[in-house]
């Protein structure tokens, strides 16, 4: 399937304005959801006519899994996450929701599928390369489909993911960006967990956090 045929919808959800993505392959009529965040009503409305076959999690911070229970119940689709953060789904202290004044902490069932670095998923007629890109969180993963990269909170438009949360590490994050994301084609479009999309070339050129580290 050509990259241009992939339909990509983005929804900024909840108080953190976390980007949830819906990827649809017109050839199969199947869709994938990435990071169903908090207050997912607009996402749920968008999924009414979709045939969702998988839910991919870049990581398990509260703002990326806040709508997981609703999307899971609606779609019956299996959830994919890196094993390091499998238990984060079930424990509010790990996913961070216990630290916020929420109506109730976020507790989800364990994911049906676990991800590993270098894995190639074949879902909805799409070939999805899995990159383990820790640093923002220990189990962070990026999903690459052709020249589209869904990277969660690793790399933003002229910024990077925070590393001051439990399990975060600045040097590890820098290594993930340098050794994994910056090895992608310069034309690769990065769809981050927050804010606008960007490209690998743009971040190599203009991102003030990483331009000095290029080898």
KASULTA-V565000 format. One record per residue. RES is the residue in three letters. PHI is phi in radians with two decimals (* if undefined). OMEGA is omega as a letter, one per 40 degrees, with the letter a starting at -180 (999 if undefined). NEAR is the number of other C-alpha atoms within 12 Angstrom. Layout:
<<RES PHI OMEGA NEAR> <RES PHI OMEGA NEAR>>
This chain:
<<UNK * i 17> <UNK -1.29 i 16> <UNK -1.02 a 21> <UNK -1.16 a 14> <UNK -1.37 a 18> <UNK -1.21 i 27> <UNK -1.62 a 27> <UNK -2.15 i 28> <UNK -1.98 a 24> <UNK -2.20 i 31> <UNK -2.33 i 36> <UNK -1.52 a 29> <UNK -1.99 i 30> <UNK 1.23 a 25> <UNK -1.19 i 19> <UNK -1.63 a 22> <UNK 0.85 a 24> <UNK -1.42 a 35> <UNK -1.33 i 43> <UNK -1.76 a 48> <UNK -2.05 i 44> <UNK -2.09 a 38> <UNK -1.85 a 42> <UNK -2.20 i 34> <UNK -1.72 a 30> <UNK -1.05 a 22> <UNK -1.17 a 15> <UNK -1.92 a 21> <UNK 1.28 a 21> <UNK -1.90 a 28> <UNK -2.26 i 34> <UNK -2.23 i 45> <UNK -1.87 i 49> <UNK -2.03 i 49> <UNK 1.04 i 52> <UNK -1.31 a 47> <UNK -1.44 a 44> <UNK -1.26 a 35> <UNK 0.87 a 32> <UNK -1.54 a 35> <UNK -0.99 a 23> <UNK -1.19 i 25> <UNK -1.19 i 35> <UNK -1.06 i 30> <UNK -1.08 a 17> <UNK -1.21 a 27> <UNK -1.56 a 32> <UNK -0.97 a 15> <UNK -1.69 a 16> <UNK -1.71 i 29> <UNK -1.83 a 27> <UNK -1.45 a 34> <UNK -1.90 i 32> <UNK -2.84 i 38> <UNK -2.12 a 44> <UNK -1.80 i 47> <UNK -1.97 i 51> <UNK -1.20 i 53> <UNK -2.94 a 52> <UNK -2.02 i 51> <UNK -1.20 a 49> <UNK -0.91 a 43> <UNK -1.31 i 39> <UNK -1.78 a 46> <UNK -2.17 a 53> <UNK -1.07 i 43> <UNK -1.85 a 37> <UNK -1.07 a 44> <UNK -1.05 a 32> <UNK -1.20 a 28> <UNK -1.17 i 41> <UNK -1.12 a 33> <UNK -1.13 a 18> <UNK -1.30 a 25> <UNK -1.72 a 28> <UNK 1.07 a 18> <UNK -1.46 i 30> <UNK -1.25 a 28> <UNK -1.85 a 38> <UNK -2.08 i 42> <UNK -2.67 i 41> <UNK -1.23 a 37> <UNK -1.04 i 27> <UNK -1.02 a 27> <UNK -1.92 i 35> <UNK -0.98 a 32> <UNK -1.28 i 24> <UNK -1.09 a 36> <UNK -1.08 a 39> <UNK -1.69 a 27> <UNK -2.16 a 24> <UNK -1.03 i 26> <UNK -1.17 a 21> <UNK -1.40 a 28> <UNK -1.42 i 33> <UNK 1.59 a 29> <UNK -1.25 i 28> <UNK -1.27 a 20> <UNK -1.56 a 18> <UNK -2.02 a 17> <UNK -1.45 i 11> <UNK -1.59 i 18> <UNK -0.95 i 12> <UNK -2.75 i 13> <UNK -1.08 a 25> <UNK -1.57 i 35> <UNK -2.28 a 29> <UNK -2.13 i 30> <UNK -1.25 i 24> <UNK -1.06 i 27> <UNK -1.26 i 32> <UNK -1.31 a 22> <UNK -2.24 i 21> <UNK -1.98 a 28> <UNK -1.69 i 33> <UNK -2.48 a 26> <UNK -1.06 i 26> <UNK 1.50 i 18> <UNK -1.18 i 20> <UNK -2.04 i 19> <UNK -1.61 i 25> <UNK -2.10 a 18> <UNK -2.36 i 29> <UNK 0.95 a 30> <UNK 1.28 a 24> <UNK -1.97 i 32> <UNK -1.72 a 22> <UNK -2.09 i 29> <UNK -1.52 a 29> <UNK -1.73 i 34> <UNK -2.02 i 36> <UNK -1.38 a 41> <UNK -2.21 a 43> <UNK -1.25 i 41> <UNK 2.37 i 34> <UNK -1.20 i 39> <UNK -2.54 a 36> <UNK -1.18 a 34> <UNK -1.89 a 42> <UNK -1.02 i 48> <UNK -2.26 i 49> <UNK -2.01 a 46> <UNK -2.03 a 52> <UNK -1.98 i 38> <UNK -2.17 a 38> <UNK 1.06 i 25> <UNK -1.81 i 26> <UNK -2.07 i 35> <UNK -2.19 i 44> <UNK -1.80 a 50> <UNK -1.87 a 51> <UNK 1.04 a 48> <UNK -1.82 i 43> <UNK -1.49 a 49> <UNK -2.32 i 49> <UNK -2.02 i 37> <UNK -1.14 a 31> <UNK 1.00 i 27> <UNK -2.75 i 27> <UNK -2.39 i 31> <UNK -1.20 i 35> <UNK -1.25 a 27> <UNK -2.20 a 23> <UNK -1.68 i 14> <UNK -1.58 a 20> <UNK -0.93 a 21> <UNK 1.53 i 26> <UNK -1.41 i 25> <UNK -2.71 a 25> <UNK -1.11 a 25> <UNK -1.10 i 22> <UNK -1.15 i 26> <UNK -1.08 i 35> <UNK -1.07 i 31> <UNK -1.15 i 25> <UNK -1.10 i 35> <UNK -1.17 a 41> <UNK -1.18 a 29> <UNK -1.58 a 20> <UNK -1.97 a 30> <UNK -1.23 a 43> <UNK -1.34 i 34> <UNK -1.52 i 21> <UNK -1.30 i 29> <UNK -0.99 a 21> <UNK -1.03 a 20> <UNK -1.39 a 20> <UNK -1.05 i 28> <UNK -1.54 i 32> <UNK -1.77 i 39> <UNK -1.87 a 41> <UNK -1.48 i 40> <UNK -1.27 i 47> <UNK -2.56 i 37> <UNK 1.42 a 26> <UNK -1.35 i 22> <UNK -1.26 a 29> <UNK -2.60 i 31> <UNK -2.26 i 31> <UNK -1.05 a 36> <UNK -1.07 i 24> <UNK -1.06 a 25> <UNK -1.28 i 33> <UNK -1.05 a 32> <UNK -1.53 a 20> <UNK -2.09 a 19> <UNK -1.26 a 23> <UNK -1.18 a 18> <UNK -1.43 a 26> <UNK -2.16 a 33> <UNK -1.09 a 22> <UNK -1.35 a 14> <UNK -1.76 a 18> <UNK -1.12 a 20> <UNK -1.68 999 11>>
